[in-house]
Amino acid sequence: MPLRLDIKKKLSARSDRVKCVDFHPSEPWTLAALYSGNIFIWDYNTQTLVKQLEVCNLPVRCAKFVVRKQWIATASDDMHVRVFNYNTLEKAHEFEAHSDYIRYIAIHPSLPYLLSSSDDMSIKLWDWDKNWQNTQVFEGHAHYVMMCQWNPKDTNLFCSCSLDRSIKVWGVGGGQTSSCHFTLTGHQRGVNCVEYSPGGEKPYIISGSDDRTVKIWDYQTKACIQTLSGHTNNVSYALFHPALPIILTGSEDGTVRIWHGSTYRLEATLSYFLERVWSISVLKGSNTAAIGYDEGTVVIKLGSEEPVASMHSGKIIWAKGNEIQTANLKLVDEGVTGREGEKMPLSIKDMGAAEVFPQYVAHHPNGRLFAVCGDGEFVIYTAQALRNKSYGPALEFVWAHSGSYATRDSAGKITVFQDFKESFSFKPPYVVEEIFGGRLLGVRGGDFICFYDWTEYRLIRRIDVVPKTVIWSDDGSNVVLVCAESFYVLKHDKEAVVAVLATGGQVDEDGIEVAFDLQNEMSDKVVSGIWVGDCFVYISQAQRLTCLVAGSQETLAHLDRVQYLLGYMADQSKLFLIDKELNVTPYTLHMALVEYQTAIMKKDFQTAESFFGQLPESLHNRVARFLENQGYQSEALQISKDDEHRFELATQLGKLQMAADIIMTISAQANPAMPPRGKWKNLGDVALEQGDFALAKRCFSEAKDLGALFLLYTSAGDAEGVLSTARMAEEAQIANIACLCYILLGKVKSALQVLIKVNRLPEACFFARTYCPSELTAVVKLWKGDLGTVNQAVADSLADPEKYPDLFPDFNLTMAAEKAFEARLARCPPSANSYSTAKELLDMDVLEELKQLGPDGFQRKLLGGSPAAAPAADFAPPPRAAPAPAPAPAPAP
C-alpha cells in the first residue's frame, strides 16, 4: 500500500543560505549553519530562535551537535574547526584543520573522534581527548572531498565522496596515513553526498550526484543495486530515514523527494519555494526531518507517530520497523499493574520480521490470528508464532466481527473473504477513500460513509458525515463515527434491519432508515477510543482520558504526554494506553462502575443498586459526582464521603443545619490559620435568603463578614449586634464599617477614635468639627504634627479654635449642642420604633434653635417628655411605645 505520509510543517524560518542542519537528540532544537558565517538554533515546537552565534565572517559549511560534551562543532571557509559550548556559547577550542575549504565534519558515535573533509582533497581524523591531535590523514581522492560518514555497523569504518565521481571506504587505526579499502564508481559527475543505511541492518550506502541521480550501493558486493532518477538539478543530499521505510533526497531543483525504501517508488515531492536544497537531517526515534534551503530552514513531521499496535485479551502485538514484537499483560505482577498512570515493565518477545513494512496491525476477533498490512500487501499470521496463514494484495485490510475480512485494492475494488476464501467483491459507484471493519463494512466516499452487509453486496445505510475512524462496541449495538472536529454516537438496531430484510420492507437509496439512531453528537476531537460495555472511553486531542456514558462525560485522567488507547482488561478493571515509544500505561476503570452508570441512565435503579454493592468505597465520591450530574442530589449526599462535596449538596438541598455541621467537621480537620470562612459566608447567604436569621448570624460571625452582619443587625434594630460589629471592624481595621456603626449608635467619640487610629486625620478633624467639637483642638494638633513631616508651611496654616476663636463663629454653641445630644443619648437612647418621630426632626436647624432657646432650653426640648425606650429584642421588632423625639442632626460648623 502507498505509505500514509501525512506531512505537517512544524517550523519554517527564513534566513540566509543554510548549508547544514542538525538535530539535538533530546531538546526540540534544530541547528542551522549559515553561509553568512552564523549558526542559529531554532526551537521547532515553539518556532522561535533559541540561540545564535557569529562564528566568523566566511561561510559555515557544516555544524554538528556533540551532545556528550555539550558542544557545537563547526567547519568554515577560513579552514578552521571551532567548538562552542551550546549552553554558554563560549568557544571551547579552535584550530586550523585544512589548507582549503572544509566541506563536512562527522562526529564518531562513541569515541572522541571528529572527521573533516576538505577541498584540499584530504580527510583528517581529530581526537579531542588528545587536545585535538590530528591522528590520521586519509588521501586518495582526486578532487574536492564533499562528505564523509561513519559506518553505524562497524564504527572503525567510514565512507567519503568526492567530485572525482567516486565513493571510498576507509578504516581508522592504521597509522598516520591510510589507504582506502575499496572504491565505488558509477556516477557520471561529481558525488555531493553519501550516507550509510541506519542501524547497519542492510549493507547499503546511498549517494547523490551532480548527474541528478541517487544511487544505492551494496558495500559488501560493491555493486549499485538501484538508481533513482527524477530530480532536475544536482542532488545535494540523500539519506535513509531511521524509522520509516523511506529515502529522502534533496536537490538544487528546490524539491525534496520521498522514495519508498523497499520498492524505490516515488511517494511524494515536497516544495516549499525557498530555492535550492543544501542539507537534510533526521531525528532518530522520531518522524521529524529538517531541510536547509537557500532562504531558510524547514522542519517537517512525516506521517503519524501513533504506534502500530493491537491488543486482545491482554496480549499485545506491535511493529517496530519491520520487526513484530509481543508482550503479555497477564504475565505482569499484580503489584506492577496497580501503579496508576506509570509505565509498565513488560517482558517483550521478538516474533521475527514481517514480510511487509507494517502500517496496520489488528487481531482477529478470537485473538488467535493477526493481520499486517503495508507495501500494498496484507499478511495474516498466527498470534503464537509468526506463521503465515494467508496473504494477498491490499491497500487496506479490515476485520469483521465474525472473523471475515475485507480488502481494498488500488482500483477501488473491495473484496470480502469468508474462511480465508473470497466470498464476493464489488466496486462502489463512487471513489473509495477508506474502509472500516466491525459489525458492518464501512466504506467512506468523498462526503459520506456507506455501511454494507458482510454476507452480500447490500447497502444497509448511507450517512452524510466524513469519519476518519469508525469504532464499534463488542456487541455491535453501538458505534462511534469520529470526525475531524466532533464525533457521533449511534445505536445500531440489528433486529430492525433483519426484520426489514425478511419482510421486504422499504429500502430507499440511502438504505434502511431504522438501521441507526443518533444518540449523541459531541464536539470533542478524538485521538483514539474503545468501547467498554456501553461506555465509550476516548483520549481527546487535549490529552484527556474521558469516559462517555449515555451522553454524560467524565474525565478519568489528564495525560502528561501523547498516548493512544490500546485495550481494556475486565478481569483487572484496567485500561491500557500506549505511546510512540511503545510504553504501556494502565488506568483503572471498574466494569461495575460502568454498569452502574448505565443502569442509572436507564433509570433501572434496582440493577444499579446491585452493581453499587460491587464498588469499592474509594469510588463512592466519583459515584456521588455522577449522581449529582444526573440530578440525584439527595442520593449523592448519602453516598459521598467528601465533606466539601457533601457541603455543596446539603446547601443545594436546603439542609442548612447539616451544612453547618459539615463545616464544623471541615474546620476541625483544617489548618487553624486557614478557617473555612468562604463556606460560612456561602451558607450565611443561603440562610439569610431562606429567613433563618439565627443561622445567618452565626455564619456571618464565623466568616467575619462584617458587611453582612451590619446589614443584618441594622435591619433588625439590634443595638448590641451593631456594637459588636463595630468592635470587630475596629479590630480588623475596617474603619468605614466601624465608624458607621458607632455613628448609628450615637457614639461619635468612638467613631472619631477609629478615624484617628487609622491615621485618617483630615477626616477626623472635620468629623470632630461637626459632631464632637470638644475634641477638635486635640485632633488638629495631631493633624498638624502629621502634616508637618510632609510640608511644615501647610501644617502651620491649620487653625486651632483655642488660638483663633474668631475663625470659628458660634463655636461655643456647637459645644453646648454636643453636651445636649450626649445627655439625650445617655437618658433615652433611640430605638428602631422612634424612626417616625426622628424623621420629623431631621430638618432642625440646631444653631438657630440654640440661639432662640439657649443651651438649657435646647437641652430641655431634646429631653422633655421623652420616655426611655426599651432595647429591642434580638431579631424581633421592638414593642410599640409612645413616640420619642429623635436626636437632631449634629451641629454644623
C-alpha positions, 0 to 999 in steps of 0.5 A: 500500500502507498505509505500514509505520509501525512506531512505537517510543517512544524517550523519554517524560518527564513534566513540566509543560505543554510548549508547544514542542519542538525538535530539535538537528540533530546531538546526540540532544537534544530541547528542551522549553519549559515553561509553568512558565517552564523549558526542559529538554533531554532526551537521547532515546537515553539518556532522561535530562535533559541540561540545564535552565534557569529562564528566568523565572517566566511561561510559555515559549511557544516555544524554538528551537535556533540551532545556528550560534551555539550558542544557545537562543532563547526567547519568554515571557509577560513579552514578552521574547526571551532567548538562552542559550548551550546549552553554558554556559547563560549568557544571551547577550542579552535584550530586550523584543520585544512589548507582549503575549504572544509566541506563536512565534519562527522562526529564518531558515535562513541569515541572522541573522534571528529572527521573533516573533509576538505577541498584540499582533497584530504580527510583528517581524523581529530581526537579531542581527548588528545587536545585535538591531535590530528591522528590520521590523514586519509588521501586518495581522492582526486578532487574536492572531498564533499562528505564523509560518514561513519559506518553505524555497523562497524564504527572503525569504518567510514565512507567519503565522496568526492567530485572525482565521481567516486565513493571510498571506504576507509578504516581508522587505526592504521597509522598516520596515513591510510589507504582506502579499502575499496572504491565505488564508481558509477556516477557520471559527475561529481558525488555531493553526498553519501550516507550509510543505511541506519542501524547497519541492518542492510549493507547499503550506502546511498549517494547523490550526484551532480548527474541528478541521480541517487544511487544505492550501493551494496558495500559488501558486493560493491555493486549499485543495486538501484538508481533513482532518477527524477530530480532536475538539478544536482542532488545535494543530499540523500539519506535513509530515514531511521524509522520509516521505510523511506529515502529522502533526497534533496536537490538544487531543483528546490524539491525534496523527494520521498522514495519508498525504501523497499520498492524505490517508488516515488511517494511524494515531492515536497516544495516549499519555494525557498530555492535550492536544497543544501542539507537534510537531517533526521531525528532518530526515534522520531518522524521529524526531518529538517531541510536547509534551503537557500532562504531558510530552514524547514522542519517537517513531521512525516506521517503519524507517530501513533504506534502500530499496535493491537491488543486482545485479551491482554496480549499485545502485538506491535511493529517496530520497523519491520520487526513484530514484537509481543508482550503479555499483560497477564504475565505482569505482577499484580503489584506492577499493574496497580501503579496508576498512570506509570509505565509498565515493565513488560517482558517483550518477545521478538516474533521475527520480521514481517514480510511487509513494512507494517502500517496496520496491525489488528487481531482477529476477533478470537485473538488467535490470528493477526493481520499486517498490512503495508507495501500494498500487501496484507499478511495474516499470521498466527498470534503464537508464532509468526506463521503465515496463514494467508496473504494477498494484495491490499491497500487496506485490510479490515476485520469483521466481527465474525472473523471475515475480512475485507480488502481494498485494492488500488482500483477501488475494488473491495473484496470480502473473504469468508474462511480465508476464501473470497466470498464476493467483491464489488466496486462502489459507484463512487471513489473509495477513500477508506474502509472500516471493519466491525459489525458492518463494512464501512466504506467512506466516499468523498462526503459520506460513509456507506455501511454494507452487509458482510454476507452480500453486496447490500447497502444497509445505510448511507450517512452524510458525515466524513469519519476518519475512524469508525469504532464499534462496541463488542456487541455491535449495538453501538458505534462511534463515527469520529470526525475531524472536529466532533464525533457521533454516537449511534445505536445500531438496531440489528433486529430492525434491519433483519426484520426489514430484510425478511419482510421486504420492507422499504429500502430507499437509496440511502438504505434502511432508515431504522438501521441507526439512531443518533444518540449523541453528537459531541464536539470533542476531537478524538485521538483514539477510543474503545468501547467498554460495555456501553461506555465509550472511553476516548483520549481527546486531542487535549490529552484527556482520558474521558469516559462517555456514558449515555451522553454524560462525560467524565474525565478519568485522567489528564495525560502528561504526554501523547498516548493512544488507547490500546485495550481494556482488561475486565478481569483487572478493571484496567485500561491500557494506553500506549505511546510512540515509544511503545510504553504501556500505561494502565488506568483503572476503570471498574466494569461495575462502575460502568454498569452502574452508570448505565443502569442509572441512565436507564433509570433501572435503579434496582440493577444499579443498586446491585452493581453499587454493592460491587464498588469499592468505597474509594469510588463512592465520591466519583459515584456521588459526582455522577449522581449529582450530574444526573440530578440525584442530589439527595442520593449523592449526599448519602453516598459521598464521603467528601465533606466539601462535596457533601457541603455543596449538596446539603446547601443545594438541598436546603439542609442548612443545619447539616451544612453547618455541621459539615463545616464544623467537621471541615474546620476541625480537620483544617489548618487553624490559620486557614478557617473555612470562612468562604463556606460560612459566608456561602451558607450565611447567604443561603440562610439569610435568603431562606429567613433563618436569621439565627443561622445567618448570624452565626455564619456571618460571625464565623466568616467575619463578614462584617458587611453582612452582619451590619446589614443584618443587625441594622435591619433588625434594630439590634443595638448590641449586634451593631456594637459588636460589629463595630468592635470587630471592624475596629479590630480588623481595621475596617474603619468605614464599617466601624465608624458607621456603626458607632455613628448609628449608635450615637457614639461619635467619640468612638467613631472619631477614635477609629478615624484617628487610629487609622491615621485618617486625620483630615477626616477626623478633624472635620468629623470632630468639627461637626459632631464632637467639637470638644475634641477638635483642638486635640485632633488638629494638633495631631493633624498638624504634627502629621502634616508637618513631616510632609510640608511644615508651611501647610501644617502651620496654616491649620487653625486651632479654635483655642488660638483663633476663636474668631475663625470659628463663629458660634463655636461655643454653641456647637459645644453646648449642642454636643453636651445636649445630644450626649445627655439625650443619648445617655437618658433615652437612647433611640430605638428602631420604633422612634424612626417616625418621630426622628424623621420629623426632626431631621430638618432642625436647624440646631444653631438657630434653635440654640440661639432662640432657646439657649443651651438649657432650653435646647437641652430641655426640648431634646429631653422633655417628655421623652420616655426611655425606650426599651432595647429591642429584642434580638431579631424581633421588632421592638414593642410599640411605645409612645413616640420619642423625639429623635436626636437632631442632626449634629451641629454644623460648623 
